[in-house]
Amino acid sequence: MQNKLAVIFPGIGYTKDKPLLYYAGKLAKAAGYNVISVEYHDIQKIQGDP
């Protein structure tokens, strides 16, 4: 058996709960992938930082 991993990287203002990432994660789970979603904290520090 082969381990499979899918990592969801949301963007600022586009979380893992938005349709594109939500359904992509759902499809990956259905295909047997382990799904990890990255979550950002302190978004205010990231916004506008080049």
PDBQT receptor file of N, H, CA, C and O in Angstrom, charges set to zero:
ATOM      1  N   MET A   1       0.837  -1.188   0.000  1.00  0.00    +0.000 N 
ATOM      2  CA  MET A   1       0.000   0.000   0.000  1.00  0.00    +0.000 C 
ATOM      3  C   MET A   1       0.879   1.247   0.000  1.00  0.00    +0.000 C 
ATOM      4  O   MET A   1       1.890   1.302   0.700  1.00  0.00    +0.000 OA
ATOM      5  N   GLN A   2       0.496   2.218  -0.768  1.00  0.00    +0.000 N 
ATOM      6  H   GLN A   2      -0.325   2.173  -1.336  1.00  0.00    +0.000 HD
ATOM      7  CA  GLN A   2       1.274   3.452  -0.883  1.00  0.00    +0.000 C 
ATOM      8  C   GLN A   2       0.559   4.577  -0.151  1.00  0.00    +0.000 C 
ATOM      9  O   GLN A   2      -0.643   4.773  -0.328  1.00  0.00    +0.000 OA
ATOM     10  N   ASN A   3       1.297   5.317   0.671  1.00  0.00    +0.000 N 
ATOM     11  H   ASN A   3       2.274   5.158   0.814  1.00  0.00    +0.000 HD
ATOM     12  CA  ASN A   3       0.727   6.474   1.355  1.00  0.00    +0.000 C 
ATOM     13  C   ASN A   3       0.638   7.632   0.387  1.00  0.00    +0.000 C 
ATOM     14  O   ASN A   3       1.571   7.885  -0.375  1.00  0.00    +0.000 OA
ATOM     15  N   LYS A   4      -0.480   8.335   0.413  1.00  0.00    +0.000 N 
ATOM     16  H   LYS A   4      -1.238   8.129   1.033  1.00  0.00    +0.000 HD
ATOM     17  CA  LYS A   4      -0.676   9.488  -0.462  1.00  0.00    +0.000 C 
ATOM     18  C   LYS A   4      -1.045  10.682   0.404  1.00  0.00    +0.000 C 
ATOM     19  O   LYS A   4      -1.802  10.551   1.366  1.00  0.00    +0.000 OA
ATOM     20  N   LEU A   5      -0.513  11.836   0.061  1.00  0.00    +0.000 N 
ATOM     21  H   LEU A   5       0.101  11.942  -0.721  1.00  0.00    +0.000 HD
ATOM     22  CA  LEU A   5      -0.740  13.042   0.838  1.00  0.00    +0.000 C 
ATOM     23  C   LEU A   5      -1.105  14.196  -0.083  1.00  0.00    +0.000 C 
ATOM     24  O   LEU A   5      -0.463  14.412  -1.111  1.00  0.00    +0.000 OA
ATOM     25  N   ALA A   6      -2.131  14.927   0.294  1.00  0.00    +0.000 N 
ATOM     26  H   ALA A   6      -2.651  14.752   1.130  1.00  0.00    +0.000 HD
ATOM     27  CA  ALA A   6      -2.510  16.163  -0.395  1.00  0.00    +0.000 C 
ATOM     28  C   ALA A   6      -2.450  17.289   0.632  1.00  0.00    +0.000 C 
ATOM     29  O   ALA A   6      -2.990  17.170   1.732  1.00  0.00    +0.000 OA
ATOM     30  N   VAL A   7      -1.790  18.376   0.264  1.00  0.00    +0.000 N 
ATOM     31  H   VAL A   7      -1.351  18.473  -0.630  1.00  0.00    +0.000 HD
ATOM     32  CA  VAL A   7      -1.671  19.533   1.159  1.00  0.00    +0.000 C 
ATOM     33  C   VAL A   7      -2.427  20.692   0.527  1.00  0.00    +0.000 C 
ATOM     34  O   VAL A   7      -2.186  21.049  -0.626  1.00  0.00    +0.000 OA
ATOM     35  N   ILE A   8      -3.351  21.279   1.297  1.00  0.00    +0.000 N 
ATOM     36  H   ILE A   8      -3.547  20.989   2.234  1.00  0.00    +0.000 HD
ATOM     37  CA  ILE A   8      -4.164  22.399   0.839  1.00  0.00    +0.000 C 
ATOM     38  C   ILE A   8      -3.534  23.693   1.353  1.00  0.00    +0.000 C 
ATOM     39  O   ILE A   8      -3.413  23.897   2.561  1.00  0.00    +0.000 OA
ATOM     40  N   PHE A   9      -3.136  24.565   0.424  1.00  0.00    +0.000 N 
ATOM     41  H   PHE A   9      -3.235  24.400  -0.557  1.00  0.00    +0.000 HD
ATOM     42  CA  PHE A   9      -2.549  25.859   0.774  1.00  0.00    +0.000 C 
ATOM     43  C   PHE A   9      -3.542  26.964   0.421  1.00  0.00    +0.000 C 
ATOM     44  O   PHE A   9      -3.635  27.356  -0.742  1.00  0.00    +0.000 OA
ATOM     45  N   PRO A  10      -4.282  27.471   1.402  1.00  0.00    +0.000 N 
ATOM     46  CA  PRO A  10      -5.209  28.564   1.114  1.00  0.00    +0.000 C 
ATOM     47  C   PRO A  10      -4.451  29.880   0.942  1.00  0.00    +0.000 C 
ATOM     48  O   PRO A  10      -3.273  29.993   1.282  1.00  0.00    +0.000 OA
ATOM     49  N   GLY A  11      -5.150  30.849   0.414  1.00  0.00    +0.000 N 
ATOM     50  H   GLY A  11      -6.107  30.758   0.138  1.00  0.00    +0.000 HD
ATOM     51  CA  GLY A  11      -4.554  32.173   0.262  1.00  0.00    +0.000 C 
ATOM     52  C   GLY A  11      -5.182  33.146   1.239  1.00  0.00    +0.000 C 
ATOM     53  O   GLY A  11      -6.106  32.796   1.974  1.00  0.00    +0.000 OA
ATOM     54  N   ILE A  12      -4.685  34.344   1.243  1.00  0.00    +0.000 N 
ATOM     55  H   ILE A  12      -3.934  34.628   0.647  1.00  0.00    +0.000 HD
ATOM     56  CA  ILE A  12      -5.266  35.375   2.107  1.00  0.00    +0.000 C 
ATOM     57  C   ILE A  12      -6.637  35.723   1.540  1.00  0.00    +0.000 C 
ATOM     58  O   ILE A  12      -6.744  36.134   0.385  1.00  0.00    +0.000 OA
ATOM     59  N   GLY A  13      -7.657  35.566   2.322  1.00  0.00    +0.000 N 
ATOM     60  H   GLY A  13      -7.571  35.232   3.260  1.00  0.00    +0.000 HD
ATOM     61  CA  GLY A  13      -9.009  35.849   1.880  1.00  0.00    +0.000 C 
ATOM     62  C   GLY A  13      -9.670  34.686   1.152  1.00  0.00    +0.000 C 
ATOM     63  O   GLY A  13     -10.841  34.778   0.783  1.00  0.00    +0.000 OA
ATOM     64  N   TYR A  14      -8.937  33.587   0.936  1.00  0.00    +0.000 N 
ATOM     65  H   TYR A  14      -7.985  33.512   1.235  1.00  0.00    +0.000 HD
ATOM     66  CA  TYR A  14      -9.534  32.411   0.292  1.00  0.00    +0.000 C 
ATOM     67  C   TYR A  14      -9.175  31.204   1.144  1.00  0.00    +0.000 C 
ATOM     68  O   TYR A  14      -8.110  30.608   0.983  1.00  0.00    +0.000 OA
ATOM     69  N   THR A  15     -10.076  30.852   2.049  1.00  0.00    +0.000 N 
ATOM     70  H   THR A  15     -10.941  31.336   2.180  1.00  0.00    +0.000 HD
ATOM     71  CA  THR A  15      -9.803  29.806   3.028  1.00  0.00    +0.000 C 
ATOM     72  C   THR A  15     -10.077  28.417   2.467  1.00  0.00    +0.000 C 
ATOM     73  O   THR A  15     -10.589  28.267   1.358  1.00  0.00    +0.000 OA
ATOM     74  N   LYS A  16      -9.729  27.413   3.250  1.00  0.00    +0.000 N 
ATOM     75  H   LYS A  16      -9.313  27.534   4.151  1.00  0.00    +0.000 HD
ATOM     76  CA  LYS A  16      -9.961  26.022   2.847  1.00  0.00    +0.000 C 
ATOM     77  C   LYS A  16     -11.451  25.696   2.751  1.00  0.00    +0.000 C 
ATOM     78  O   LYS A  16     -11.822  24.672   2.178  1.00  0.00    +0.000 OA
ATOM     79  N   ASP A  17     -12.294  26.543   3.296  1.00  0.00    +0.000 N 
ATOM     80  H   ASP A  17     -11.992  27.375   3.762  1.00  0.00    +0.000 HD
ATOM     81  CA  ASP A  17     -13.736  26.310   3.276  1.00  0.00    +0.000 C 
ATOM     82  C   ASP A  17     -14.409  26.862   2.022  1.00  0.00    +0.000 C 
ATOM     83  O   ASP A  17     -15.598  26.626   1.807  1.00  0.00    +0.000 OA
ATOM     84  N   LYS A  18     -13.676  27.584   1.203  1.00  0.00    +0.000 N 
ATOM     85  H   LYS A  18     -12.711  27.777   1.377  1.00  0.00    +0.000 HD
ATOM     86  CA  LYS A  18     -14.228  28.097  -0.062  1.00  0.00    +0.000 C 
ATOM     87  C   LYS A  18     -14.373  26.926  -1.035  1.00  0.00    +0.000 C 
ATOM     88  O   LYS A  18     -13.668  25.925  -0.908  1.00  0.00    +0.000 OA
ATOM     89  N   PRO A  19     -15.278  27.045  -2.003  1.00  0.00    +0.000 N 
ATOM     90  CA  PRO A  19     -15.609  25.908  -2.870  1.00  0.00    +0.000 C 
ATOM     91  C   PRO A  19     -14.427  25.215  -3.547  1.00  0.00    +0.000 C 
ATOM     92  O   PRO A  19     -14.353  23.986  -3.523  1.00  0.00    +0.000 OA
ATOM     93  N   LEU A  20     -13.513  25.955  -4.141  1.00  0.00    +0.000 N 
ATOM     94  H   LEU A  20     -13.574  26.953  -4.160  1.00  0.00    +0.000 HD
ATOM     95  CA  LEU A  20     -12.421  25.325  -4.878  1.00  0.00    +0.000 C 
ATOM     96  C   LEU A  20     -11.590  24.406  -3.991  1.00  0.00    +0.000 C 
ATOM     97  O   LEU A  20     -11.325  23.260  -4.352  1.00  0.00    +0.000 OA
ATOM     98  N   LEU A  21     -11.185  24.908  -2.839  1.00  0.00    +0.000 N 
ATOM     99  H   LEU A  21     -11.401  25.839  -2.546  1.00  0.00    +0.000 HD
ATOM    100  CA  LEU A  21     -10.339  24.108  -1.956  1.00  0.00    +0.000 C 
ATOM    101  C   LEU A  21     -11.149  23.066  -1.182  1.00  0.00    +0.000 C 
ATOM    102  O   LEU A  21     -10.650  21.972  -0.919  1.00  0.00    +0.000 OA
ATOM    103  N   TYR A  22     -12.379  23.388  -0.820  1.00  0.00    +0.000 N 
ATOM    104  H   TYR A  22     -12.784  24.277  -1.034  1.00  0.00    +0.000 HD
ATOM    105  CA  TYR A  22     -13.231  22.444  -0.104  1.00  0.00    +0.000 C 
ATOM    106  C   TYR A  22     -13.462  21.182  -0.931  1.00  0.00    +0.000 C 
ATOM    107  O   TYR A  22     -13.273  20.065  -0.448  1.00  0.00    +0.000 OA
ATOM    108  N   TYR A  23     -13.876  21.377  -2.185  1.00  0.00    +0.000 N 
ATOM    109  H   TYR A  23     -14.030  22.284  -2.577  1.00  0.00    +0.000 HD
ATOM    110  CA  TYR A  23     -14.179  20.221  -3.029  1.00  0.00    +0.000 C 
ATOM    111  C   TYR A  23     -12.923  19.483  -3.475  1.00  0.00    +0.000 C 
ATOM    112  O   TYR A  23     -12.952  18.264  -3.650  1.00  0.00    +0.000 OA
ATOM    113  N   ALA A  24     -11.834  20.196  -3.659  1.00  0.00    +0.000 N 
ATOM    114  H   ALA A  24     -11.810  21.186  -3.516  1.00  0.00    +0.000 HD
ATOM    115  CA  ALA A  24     -10.571  19.533  -3.997  1.00  0.00    +0.000 C 
ATOM    116  C   ALA A  24     -10.140  18.613  -2.853  1.00  0.00    +0.000 C 
ATOM    117  O   ALA A  24      -9.710  17.483  -3.088  1.00  0.00    +0.000 OA
ATOM    118  N   GLY A  25     -10.256  19.100  -1.620  1.00  0.00    +0.000 N 
ATOM    119  H   GLY A  25     -10.606  20.018  -1.430  1.00  0.00    +0.000 HD
ATOM    120  CA  GLY A  25      -9.919  18.278  -0.458  1.00  0.00    +0.000 C 
ATOM    121  C   GLY A  25     -10.852  17.093  -0.317  1.00  0.00    +0.000 C 
ATOM    122  O   GLY A  25     -10.424  15.995   0.041  1.00  0.00    +0.000 OA
ATOM    123  N   LYS A  26     -12.120  17.312  -0.595  1.00  0.00    +0.000 N 
ATOM    124  H   LYS A  26     -12.467  18.203  -0.886  1.00  0.00    +0.000 HD
ATOM    125  CA  LYS A  26     -13.108  16.243  -0.509  1.00  0.00    +0.000 C 
ATOM    126  C   LYS A  26     -12.816  15.150  -1.549  1.00  0.00    +0.000 C 
ATOM    127  O   LYS A  26     -12.897  13.960  -1.242  1.00  0.00    +0.000 OA
ATOM    128  N   LEU A  27     -12.480  15.556  -2.767  1.00  0.00    +0.000 N 
ATOM    129  H   LEU A  27     -12.415  16.522  -3.017  1.00  0.00    +0.000 HD
ATOM    130  CA  LEU A  27     -12.130  14.592  -3.818  1.00  0.00    +0.000 C 
ATOM    131  C   LEU A  27     -10.850  13.830  -3.472  1.00  0.00    +0.000 C 
ATOM    132  O   LEU A  27     -10.755  12.627  -3.716  1.00  0.00    +0.000 OA
ATOM    133  N   ALA A  28      -9.881  14.522  -2.914  1.00  0.00    +0.000 N 
ATOM    134  H   ALA A  28      -9.958  15.499  -2.716  1.00  0.00    +0.000 HD
ATOM    135  CA  ALA A  28      -8.633  13.863  -2.529  1.00  0.00    +0.000 C 
ATOM    136  C   ALA A  28      -8.888  12.812  -1.446  1.00  0.00    +0.000 C 
ATOM    137  O   ALA A  28      -8.339  11.711  -1.506  1.00  0.00    +0.000 OA
ATOM    138  N   LYS A  29      -9.711  13.147  -0.468  1.00  0.00    +0.000 N 
ATOM    139  H   LYS A  29     -10.157  14.041  -0.419  1.00  0.00    +0.000 HD
ATOM    140  CA  LYS A  29     -10.056  12.171   0.572  1.00  0.00    +0.000 C 
ATOM    141  C   LYS A  29     -10.750  10.958  -0.023  1.00  0.00    +0.000 C 
ATOM    142  O   LYS A  29     -10.458   9.822   0.352  1.00  0.00    +0.000 OA
ATOM    143  N   ALA A  30     -11.669  11.197  -0.950  1.00  0.00    +0.000 N 
ATOM    144  H   ALA A  30     -11.906  12.120  -1.254  1.00  0.00    +0.000 HD
ATOM    145  CA  ALA A  30     -12.393  10.101  -1.590  1.00  0.00    +0.000 C 
ATOM    146  C   ALA A  30     -11.449   9.202  -2.398  1.00  0.00    +0.000 C 
ATOM    147  O   ALA A  30     -11.716   8.013  -2.572  1.00  0.00    +0.000 OA
ATOM    148  N   ALA A  31     -10.348   9.778  -2.888  1.00  0.00    +0.000 N 
ATOM    149  H   ALA A  31     -10.132  10.744  -2.747  1.00  0.00    +0.000 HD
ATOM    150  CA  ALA A  31      -9.378   9.015  -3.669  1.00  0.00    +0.000 C 
ATOM    151  C   ALA A  31      -8.335   8.331  -2.781  1.00  0.00    +0.000 C 
ATOM    152  O   ALA A  31      -7.408   7.696  -3.286  1.00  0.00    +0.000 OA
ATOM    153  N   GLY A  32      -8.485   8.460  -1.465  1.00  0.00    +0.000 N 
ATOM    154  H   GLY A  32      -9.238   8.975  -1.055  1.00  0.00    +0.000 HD
ATOM    155  CA  GLY A  32      -7.595   7.772  -0.539  1.00  0.00    +0.000 C 
ATOM    156  C   GLY A  32      -6.401   8.571  -0.054  1.00  0.00    +0.000 C 
ATOM    157  O   GLY A  32      -5.479   8.005   0.534  1.00  0.00    +0.000 OA
ATOM    158  N   TYR A  33      -6.399   9.871  -0.287  1.00  0.00    +0.000 N 
ATOM    159  H   TYR A  33      -7.148  10.330  -0.764  1.00  0.00    +0.000 HD
ATOM    160  CA  TYR A  33      -5.305  10.720   0.169  1.00  0.00    +0.000 C 
ATOM    161  C   TYR A  33      -5.531  11.137   1.617  1.00  0.00    +0.000 C 
ATOM    162  O   TYR A  33      -6.668  11.291   2.061  1.00  0.00    +0.000 OA
ATOM    163  N   ASN A  34      -4.440  11.316   2.340  1.00  0.00    +0.000 N 
ATOM    164  H   ASN A  34      -3.516  11.191   1.979  1.00  0.00    +0.000 HD
ATOM    165  CA  ASN A  34      -4.482  12.002   3.624  1.00  0.00    +0.000 C 
ATOM    166  C   ASN A  34      -4.413  13.484   3.289  1.00  0.00    +0.000 C 
ATOM    167  O   ASN A  34      -3.533  13.911   2.541  1.00  0.00    +0.000 OA
ATOM    168  N   VAL A  35      -5.327  14.267   3.832  1.00  0.00    +0.000 N 
ATOM    169  H   VAL A  35      -6.041  13.921   4.439  1.00  0.00    +0.000 HD
ATOM    170  CA  VAL A  35      -5.401  15.683   3.484  1.00  0.00    +0.000 C 
ATOM    171  C   VAL A  35      -4.998  16.536   4.683  1.00  0.00    +0.000 C 
ATOM    172  O   VAL A  35      -5.530  16.383   5.783  1.00  0.00    +0.000 OA
ATOM    173  N   ILE A  36      -4.054  17.430   4.448  1.00  0.00    +0.000 N 
ATOM    174  H   ILE A  36      -3.621  17.554   3.555  1.00  0.00    +0.000 HD
ATOM    175  CA  ILE A  36      -3.620  18.390   5.467  1.00  0.00    +0.000 C 
ATOM    176  C   ILE A  36      -3.891  19.782   4.908  1.00  0.00    +0.000 C 
ATOM    177  O   ILE A  36      -3.528  20.077   3.769  1.00  0.00    +0.000 OA
ATOM    178  N   SER A  37      -4.520  20.630   5.698  1.00  0.00    +0.000 N 
ATOM    179  H   SER A  37      -4.814  20.391   6.623  1.00  0.00    +0.000 HD
ATOM    180  CA  SER A  37      -4.782  22.005   5.298  1.00  0.00    +0.000 C 
ATOM    181  C   SER A  37      -3.917  22.941   6.125  1.00  0.00    +0.000 C 
ATOM    182  O   SER A  37      -3.945  22.906   7.355  1.00  0.00    +0.000 OA
ATOM    183  N   VAL A  38      -3.158  23.768   5.444  1.00  0.00    +0.000 N 
ATOM    184  H   VAL A  38      -3.135  23.795   4.445  1.00  0.00    +0.000 HD
ATOM    185  CA  VAL A  38      -2.338  24.764   6.116  1.00  0.00    +0.000 C 
ATOM    186  C   VAL A  38      -3.265  25.874   6.593  1.00  0.00    +0.000 C 
ATOM    187  O   VAL A  38      -4.154  26.307   5.860  1.00  0.00    +0.000 OA
ATOM    188  N   GLU A  39      -3.056  26.330   7.822  1.00  0.00    +0.000 N 
ATOM    189  H   GLU A  39      -2.334  25.978   8.418  1.00  0.00    +0.000 HD
ATOM    190  CA  GLU A  39      -3.848  27.444   8.346  1.00  0.00    +0.000 C 
ATOM    191  C   GLU A  39      -2.891  28.543   8.790  1.00  0.00    +0.000 C 
ATOM    192  O   GLU A  39      -1.918  28.295   9.502  1.00  0.00    +0.000 OA
ATOM    193  N   TYR A  40      -3.186  29.738   8.361  1.00  0.00    +0.000 N 
ATOM    194  H   TYR A  40      -3.977  29.939   7.783  1.00  0.00    +0.000 HD
ATOM    195  CA  TYR A  40      -2.349  30.882   8.699  1.00  0.00    +0.000 C 
ATOM    196  C   TYR A  40      -2.939  31.621   9.897  1.00  0.00    +0.000 C 
ATOM    197  O   TYR A  40      -4.152  31.799  10.004  1.00  0.00    +0.000 OA
ATOM    198  N   HIS A  41      -2.065  32.038  10.778  1.00  0.00    +0.000 N 
ATOM    199  H   HIS A  41      -1.079  31.893  10.691  1.00  0.00    +0.000 HD
ATOM    200  CA  HIS A  41      -2.477  32.839  11.933  1.00  0.00    +0.000 C 
ATOM    201  C   HIS A  41      -1.829  34.215  11.789  1.00  0.00    +0.000 C 
ATOM    202  O   HIS A  41      -0.813  34.357  11.108  1.00  0.00    +0.000 OA
ATOM    203  N   ASP A  42      -2.393  35.190  12.404  1.00  0.00    +0.000 N 
ATOM    204  H   ASP A  42      -3.218  35.075  12.957  1.00  0.00    +0.000 HD
ATOM    205  CA  ASP A  42      -1.882  36.572  12.327  1.00  0.00    +0.000 C 
ATOM    206  C   ASP A  42      -1.828  37.060  10.879  1.00  0.00    +0.000 C 
ATOM    207  O   ASP A  42      -0.796  37.542  10.413  1.00  0.00    +0.000 OA
ATOM    208  N   ILE A  43      -2.961  36.926  10.173  1.00  0.00    +0.000 N 
ATOM    209  H   ILE A  43      -3.799  36.535  10.552  1.00  0.00    +0.000 HD
ATOM    210  CA  ILE A  43      -3.056  37.340   8.781  1.00  0.00    +0.000 C 
ATOM    211  C   ILE A  43      -2.699  38.821   8.620  1.00  0.00    +0.000 C 
ATOM    212  O   ILE A  43      -2.163  39.215   7.584  1.00  0.00    +0.000 OA
ATOM    213  N   GLN A  44      -2.986  39.625   9.612  1.00  0.00    +0.000 N 
ATOM    214  H   GLN A  44      -3.422  39.305  10.453  1.00  0.00    +0.000 HD
ATOM    215  CA  GLN A  44      -2.701  41.055   9.520  1.00  0.00    +0.000 C 
ATOM    216  C   GLN A  44      -1.203  41.311   9.329  1.00  0.00    +0.000 C 
ATOM    217  O   GLN A  44      -0.817  42.297   8.702  1.00  0.00    +0.000 OA
ATOM    218  N   LYS A  45      -0.366  40.431   9.866  1.00  0.00    +0.000 N 
ATOM    219  H   LYS A  45      -0.679  39.630  10.376  1.00  0.00    +0.000 HD
ATOM    220  CA  LYS A  45       1.082  40.592   9.702  1.00  0.00    +0.000 C 
ATOM    221  C   LYS A  45       1.515  40.210   8.289  1.00  0.00    +0.000 C 
ATOM    222  O   LYS A  45       2.535  40.700   7.805  1.00  0.00    +0.000 OA
ATOM    223  N   ILE A  46       0.760  39.350   7.628  1.00  0.00    +0.000 N 
ATOM    224  H   ILE A  46      -0.069  38.952   8.022  1.00  0.00    +0.000 HD
ATOM    225  CA  ILE A  46       1.138  38.858   6.303  1.00  0.00    +0.000 C 
ATOM    226  C   ILE A  46       0.656  39.809   5.210  1.00  0.00    +0.000 C 
ATOM    227  O   ILE A  46       1.375  40.051   4.241  1.00  0.00    +0.000 OA
ATOM    228  N   GLN A  47      -0.541  40.344   5.356  1.00  0.00    +0.000 N 
ATOM    229  H   GLN A  47      -1.125  40.148   6.144  1.00  0.00    +0.000 HD
ATOM    230  CA  GLN A  47      -1.112  41.208   4.321  1.00  0.00    +0.000 C 
ATOM    231  C   GLN A  47      -0.212  42.411   4.073  1.00  0.00    +0.000 C 
ATOM    232  O   GLN A  47       0.194  43.094   5.013  1.00  0.00    +0.000 OA
ATOM    233  N   GLY A  48       0.097  42.665   2.813  1.00  0.00    +0.000 N 
ATOM    234  H   GLY A  48      -0.233  42.110   2.049  1.00  0.00    +0.000 HD
ATOM    235  CA  GLY A  48       0.884  43.825   2.441  1.00  0.00    +0.000 C 
ATOM    236  C   GLY A  48       2.391  43.647   2.596  1.00  0.00    +0.000 C 
ATOM    237  O   GLY A  48       3.156  44.549   2.255  1.00  0.00    +0.000 OA
ATOM    238  N   ASP A  49       2.829  42.485   3.110  1.00  0.00    +0.000 N 
ATOM    239  H   ASP A  49       2.207  41.753   3.386  1.00  0.00    +0.000 HD
ATOM    240  CA  ASP A  49       4.265  42.231   3.277  1.00  0.00    +0.000 C 
ATOM    241  C   ASP A  49       4.816  41.677   1.959  1.00  0.00    +0.000 C 
ATOM    242  O   ASP A  49       4.433  40.579   1.556  1.00  0.00    +0.000 OA
ATOM    243  N   PRO A  50       5.692  42.398   1.288  1.00  0.00    +0.000 N 
ATOM    244  CA  PRO A  50       6.224  41.921   0.002  1.00  0.00    +0.000 C 
ATOM    245  C   PRO A  50       7.038  40.659   0.182  1.00  0.00    +0.000 C 
ATOM    246  O   PRO A  50       7.561  40.117  -0.792  1.00  0.00    +0.000 OA
TER     247      PRO A  50
